[in-house]
């Protein structure tokens, strides 16, 4: 039975409907001898007679009817598959798995929501993690696209720019440096720094900035989320190097301020990244193109350093 072909099953169906091999040949645009040969091969594969002739009467045996039922079911499944593929191609349906580094979760949902409004039939799975988590997901093949900072270097990817990603240092409003201008990076050397966990993109950026200015950080606490870092800074536990795209609400209502440190904000970039070896389905390709074309307008407005009284 493994050698039976779709062509043979369709000829069987046509013969059953037309009551003859000649009718099947006409319906399928083949010669009668070609149909006869295909049906003989089908009977050989089935191991049972499929057709019965009694004078001018042509019909299917019990085995032939069993195979006809299977043929109709297979044809129905293939028709459903064709309709599904057409829906995927037209973006009426589909599925995309999107990786988002944790810092990007402050704006990525708005991007994805805008895309979903244009393509409501596409299901989106959102995977949030730090930089190491996202790169690991690329290695595993789980992600179709990702929104992140510096693209990974140990995975073959294709990346496209979304927009700028400024990095700043935040403090509570009553901090001693709050009203100072053009603060030398060396002046923060004695401050307690609240740092993201090792493996996060923010941690790597902070370490590079501090090393560039010869500062050995005095790490007061290592914290695994931007939200907890902001709460700790507001509580007076230290200052923190953080993405400006994570603090818009706290700056606006005066719970945090941005220190005017010379050399900051340090401008990095946001990228949409996809595995180079993975062929994107239409839904994933459409999302990737949308993020490249429209992503920048969803980036939070860069906050300004608070002005002194």
Beta strands, then each sheet from edge to edge (+ up, - down):
strand 1: 51-54
strand 2: 57-60
strand 3: 94-101
strand 4: 122-129
strand 5: 145-148
strand 6: 157-171
strand 7: 192-196
strand 8: 218-223
strand 9: 239-243
strand 10: 257-258
strand 11: 266-275
sheet 1: 1+ 2-
sheet 2: 4+ 3+ 5+ 11- 6+ 9- 7- 8-
sheet 3: 4+ 3+ 5+ 11- 6+ 10-
end
